[in-house]
């Protein structure tokens, strides 16, 4: 099932959903009003059985750092965590010469996980970075029962 059809996303003005351009890929969002917009992509991992996930924000940060390191995303600039509509998130921000900002989030509601990335080759506008975080804060799954059957 396509991530964009399962996710409930609140996009700020100026952002658009480009998920249909890559039907087998992750949900993809761009800020059309930016000069050189970065791509915000979201995918999910739904738990189909077993014990609930036990992930504290520090674990989510470590996952984000590890993912960034495996992607060779560059130098680690900062990490943070917090509450969001889905549950909690941990994030890590990286910078390299080629990619000016790579940000990776892991979110969990203690049952399922969301993975989000924001990648910008150019220096992103501060408003775009802030709005990407707003989008992350608003994410949630729309129909969990349907997801688990398919």
Rosetta silent file (secondary structure, phi, psi, omega in degrees, C-alpha in Angstrom):
SEQUENCE: XXXXXXXXXXXXXXXXXXXXXXXXXXXXXXXXXXXXXXXXXXXXXXXXXXXXXXXXXXXXXXXXXXXXXXXXXXXXXXXXXXXXXXXXXXXXXXXXXXXXXXXXXXXXXXXXXXXXXXXXXXXXXXXXXXXXXXXXXXXXXXXXXXXXXX
SCORE:     score description
SCORE:     0.000 S_00000001
   1 L     0.000  137.031 -179.366    0.000    0.000    0.000 S_00000001
   2 L   -65.900  132.344 -177.937    1.307    3.447   -0.923 S_00000001
   3 H   -56.768  -40.879 -176.104    2.520    5.486    2.047 S_00000001
   4 H   -63.579  -26.215 -179.679    0.711    8.636    0.914 S_00000001
   5 H   -81.879  -19.868 -179.125   -2.650    6.810    1.046 S_00000001
   6 H   -95.709  -31.435 -176.800   -2.093    5.598    4.611 S_00000001
   7 E   -81.979  141.440  169.606   -0.550    8.756    6.046 S_00000001
   8 E  -101.195  118.346 -173.822   -2.549   11.732    7.197 S_00000001
   9 L  -126.254  132.802  174.819   -0.411   14.758    6.365 S_00000001
  10 L  -105.494  106.629 -178.317   -1.085   18.426    7.017 S_00000001
  11 L   -92.780  130.302  174.454    0.838   20.419    4.408 S_00000001
  12 L   -65.468  162.415  175.838    1.468   24.129    4.999 S_00000001
  13 L   -55.797  136.763  179.070    0.577   26.575    2.216 S_00000001
  14 L    96.729  -10.827  178.077    3.081   26.335   -0.614 S_00000001
  15 E   -99.009  147.677  178.008    3.786   22.592   -0.188 S_00000001
  16 E  -133.793  154.246  177.496    2.582   19.945   -2.651 S_00000001
  17 E   -92.763  117.759  179.445    2.304   16.162   -2.684 S_00000001
  18 L  -108.311   17.103 -175.321    4.420   14.636   -5.467 S_00000001
  19 H   -58.612  -34.278 -177.598    3.901   11.020   -4.401 S_00000001
  20 H   -67.798  -17.317  178.964    2.088   10.092   -7.617 S_00000001
  21 H   -74.104  -16.875  176.587    5.221   10.840   -9.657 S_00000001
  22 H  -136.539   78.568 -170.454    6.880    7.769   -8.091 S_00000001
  23 L   -59.713  -23.113  179.485    4.026    5.315   -7.454 S_00000001
  24 L  -100.170    6.350 -177.046    6.280    2.652   -5.911 S_00000001
  25 L  -104.255 -171.779 -179.868    8.243    5.071   -3.768 S_00000001
  26 L   -74.146  163.918  171.383    7.702    6.890   -0.494 S_00000001
  27 E   -60.175  132.451 -173.658    5.275    9.730    0.066 S_00000001
  28 E  -130.782  131.914 -177.244    7.089   12.796   -1.289 S_00000001
  29 E  -131.343  140.301  177.564    6.447   16.465   -0.546 S_00000001
  30 E  -131.209  148.235  175.400    8.084   19.634   -1.888 S_00000001
  31 E   -92.472   97.869 -174.498    7.762   23.284   -0.950 S_00000001
  32 L   -61.874  -24.827 -176.846    6.953   24.786   -4.335 S_00000001
  33 L   -85.513   -0.254  176.300    7.494   28.358   -3.178 S_00000001
  34 L   -84.297  151.748  177.691   11.168   27.736   -2.325 S_00000001
  35 L   -64.979  -46.187  177.885   13.906   28.672   -4.796 S_00000001
  36 L  -133.838   81.646 -174.345   15.573   25.255   -4.536 S_00000001
  37 L   -68.190  144.405  171.025   13.209   23.008   -2.579 S_00000001
  38 L   -89.087  165.929  179.668   14.418   19.912   -0.808 S_00000001
  39 E  -100.511  129.340  172.627   12.408   16.683   -0.835 S_00000001
  40 E  -104.958  118.495 -177.956   10.596   15.505    2.293 S_00000001
  41 E  -123.063  143.529 -177.190    9.856   11.776    2.027 S_00000001
  42 E  -133.640  131.589  171.351    7.986    9.516    4.441 S_00000001
  43 E  -130.900  171.379 -174.135    7.691    5.742    4.600 S_00000001
  44 E  -137.762  159.652  171.944    6.316    3.436    7.259 S_00000001
  45 E  -132.068  110.832 -178.501    6.814    0.063    8.901 S_00000001
  46 L   -93.121  133.561  178.508    3.636   -1.391   10.344 S_00000001
  47 L   -78.471  128.225 -178.735    3.929   -3.980   13.095 S_00000001
  48 L  -105.624   -0.555  177.954    1.964   -7.099   12.209 S_00000001
  49 L   173.087  179.081  178.747    2.442   -9.008   15.441 S_00000001
  50 L    83.925 -174.959 -177.037    4.615   -9.551   18.445 S_00000001
  51 L   -71.514  149.760  175.982    5.305   -7.304   21.367 S_00000001
  52 L   -58.658  149.607  177.693    4.898   -3.532   21.025 S_00000001
  53 L   -65.947  139.355  174.384    8.024   -1.634   20.085 S_00000001
  54 L  -113.677  100.559 -178.447    9.937   -0.166   22.976 S_00000001
  55 L  -134.996  117.558  175.226   11.670    2.900   21.630 S_00000001
  56 L   -93.431  161.273 -177.456   12.593    5.877   23.713 S_00000001
  57 H   -51.389  -37.179  179.717   13.592    9.152   22.045 S_00000001
  58 H   -62.857  -36.728  176.937   17.291    8.388   22.545 S_00000001
  59 H   -64.970  -40.754 -179.478   16.866    5.131   20.591 S_00000001
  60 H   -66.136  -38.500  175.441   15.159    7.012   17.769 S_00000001
  61 H   -61.905  -44.670  179.941   18.001    9.550   17.665 S_00000001
  62 H   -62.370  -40.077  175.545   20.531    6.714   17.469 S_00000001
  63 H   -60.560  -44.472  179.964   18.570    5.147   14.592 S_00000001
  64 H   -63.816  -43.546  178.336   18.559    8.492   12.773 S_00000001
  65 H   -62.235  -45.448 -179.223   22.307    8.977   13.353 S_00000001
  66 H   -62.597  -41.336  178.182   23.061    5.449   12.189 S_00000001
  67 H   -63.851  -44.713  178.325   20.964    5.880    9.052 S_00000001
  68 H   -61.467  -41.097  178.438   22.704    9.162    8.233 S_00000001
  69 H   -65.256  -40.797 -179.829   26.113    7.584    8.726 S_00000001
  70 H   -69.096  -26.652  176.682   25.198    4.631    6.484 S_00000001
  71 L   -82.958   -4.157 -174.198   23.993    7.120    3.819 S_00000001
  72 L    54.785   47.621 -174.645   27.304    8.994    4.101 S_00000001
  73 L   -74.302   -7.663  177.799   25.227   12.101    4.766 S_00000001
  74 L   110.254 -153.510 -177.199   28.201   14.120    6.003 S_00000001
  75 E   -79.579  136.354  176.254   28.959   15.773    9.303 S_00000001
  76 E   -73.132  124.345 -179.580   26.442   15.441   12.120 S_00000001
  77 E   -97.462  -42.886 -176.524   25.213   18.935   13.024 S_00000001
  78 E  -164.200  161.158  172.970   22.546   18.306   15.650 S_00000001
  79 E  -134.759  156.093  174.505   20.072   15.854   17.123 S_00000001
  80 E  -161.151  172.262  177.188   16.768   16.333   18.883 S_00000001
  81 E  -151.596  166.867  178.610   13.607   14.552   19.898 S_00000001
  82 E   178.004 -179.159  177.210   10.101   15.416   20.920 S_00000001
  83 E   -86.945  151.092  177.271    6.436   14.625   20.942 S_00000001
  84 L  -148.938  173.996 -178.516    4.378   14.610   17.744 S_00000001
  85 L   -59.390  -32.685 -179.492    0.879   13.614   16.622 S_00000001
  86 L   -75.570  -30.554 -177.587    2.118   10.085   15.870 S_00000001
  87 L   156.668  -98.099  176.814    3.821    9.662   19.263 S_00000001
  88 E  -135.579  157.811  177.180    7.499   10.557   19.639 S_00000001
  89 E  -136.177  158.001  168.455   10.342   11.239   17.229 S_00000001
  90 E  -131.769  141.741 -176.019   14.116   11.365   17.198 S_00000001
  91 E  -140.349  154.078  175.099   16.018   13.207   14.482 S_00000001
  92 E  -135.871  140.634 -178.797   19.552   13.858   13.281 S_00000001
  93 E  -116.420  134.059 -178.927   20.736   16.601   10.905 S_00000001
  94 E  -127.187  160.068  177.927   23.766   16.237    8.634 S_00000001
  95 E  -143.873  137.262  174.131   25.631   18.479    6.188 S_00000001
  96 L  -136.673  175.199  178.864   28.073   17.707    3.404 S_00000001
  97 L   -66.120  -40.353 -177.209   29.598   19.633    0.529 S_00000001
  98 L   -78.679  -41.775 -177.546   27.268   17.965   -1.986 S_00000001
  99 L  -117.336  113.336 -172.545   24.080   17.890    0.118 S_00000001
 100 L   -71.546  -27.789  176.922   23.647   20.973    2.277 S_00000001
 101 E  -150.695  124.975  169.027   21.058   19.409    4.601 S_00000001
 102 E  -123.630  122.730  176.741   20.010   15.853    5.253 S_00000001
 103 E  -124.987  132.936 -177.337   17.599   15.368    8.122 S_00000001
 104 E  -123.136  131.377  176.390   16.354   11.966    9.201 S_00000001
 105 E  -120.584  141.087  164.323   13.479   11.307   11.583 S_00000001
 106 E  -116.927  130.418  179.546   12.271    8.091   13.165 S_00000001
 107 E  -121.920  145.555  174.467    8.805    8.292   14.677 S_00000001
 108 E  -144.926  150.803  171.440    6.957    5.685   16.715 S_00000001
 109 L  -111.528   16.837 -176.951    3.657    5.265   18.476 S_00000001
 110 L    73.329    5.966  172.678    5.098    2.160   20.224 S_00000001
 111 L  -122.851  -48.006 -176.185    3.335   -0.030   17.665 S_00000001
 112 L  -126.012  166.840 -179.771    4.500    1.187   14.268 S_00000001
 113 E  -125.827  147.020  168.845    7.349    3.282   12.901 S_00000001
 114 E  -119.359  142.137  173.708    7.611    6.079   10.375 S_00000001
 115 E  -119.167  128.460  177.912   10.861    7.051    8.679 S_00000001
 116 E  -129.001  144.324  174.987   11.145   10.509    7.163 S_00000001
 117 E  -133.265  144.505  172.063   13.991   12.190    5.335 S_00000001
 118 E  -124.721  121.680 -177.775   14.486   15.739    4.152 S_00000001
 119 E  -128.721  125.194 -179.500   17.298   16.186    1.624 S_00000001
 120 E  -130.804  119.946  178.421   18.291   19.520    0.120 S_00000001
 121 L   -70.925  -34.302  177.449   21.202   19.937   -2.287 S_00000001
 122 L   -94.302  171.654  176.116   21.065   23.718   -1.855 S_00000001
 123 L   -69.562  117.551 -176.501   21.049   25.694    1.355 S_00000001
 124 L   -73.770  149.615  175.058   17.421   25.385    2.453 S_00000001
 125 L   -69.053  139.583 -179.527   15.366   28.384    3.410 S_00000001
 126 H   -55.060  -35.600  179.001   14.815   28.507    7.196 S_00000001
 127 H   -64.439  -37.220  179.771   11.039   28.587    6.637 S_00000001
 128 H   -65.796  -42.858  178.886   11.238   25.374    4.626 S_00000001
 129 H   -63.183  -45.003  179.502   13.146   23.595    7.400 S_00000001
 130 H   -63.464  -41.320 -179.756   10.669   24.818   10.030 S_00000001
 131 H   -69.925  -33.654  175.029    7.692   23.792    7.904 S_00000001
 132 H   -60.357  -41.219  177.652    9.202   20.346    7.265 S_00000001
 133 H   -65.423  -38.496  176.355    9.300   19.885   11.051 S_00000001
 134 H   -59.717  -41.839  178.483    5.659   21.043   11.262 S_00000001
 135 H   -62.537  -46.149  178.421    4.730   18.369    8.715 S_00000001
 136 H   -58.516  -44.267 -179.083    6.582   15.734   10.719 S_00000001
 137 H   -61.684  -25.605 -175.633    4.814   16.868   13.880 S_00000001
 138 H   -93.969  -11.345 -174.614    1.422   16.426   12.179 S_00000001
 139 L   -62.453  139.956  166.407    1.919   12.952   10.635 S_00000001
 140 E  -158.926  166.242 -178.561   -0.259   10.040   11.634 S_00000001
 141 E   -88.997  134.851 -174.257   -1.673    6.854   10.117 S_00000001
 142 L   -81.985  -44.045 -173.300   -5.250    7.117    8.864 S_00000001
 143 L  -138.715   80.336 -175.470   -6.563    3.553    8.852 S_00000001
 144 H   -59.946  -38.994 -177.922   -4.421    1.164   10.848 S_00000001
 145 H   -64.013  -42.811  177.660   -6.899   -1.742   10.600 S_00000001
 146 H   -62.602  -41.353 -178.129   -6.930   -1.602    6.806 S_00000001
 147 H   -61.529  -41.148 -175.389   -3.122   -1.453    6.755 S_00000001
 148 H   -71.537  -22.475 -179.742   -2.742   -4.572    8.860 S_00000001
 149 H   -81.445  -19.915 -173.648   -4.994   -6.658    6.592 S_00000001
 150 L  -112.035    0.000    0.000   -2.993   -5.963    3.422 S_00000001
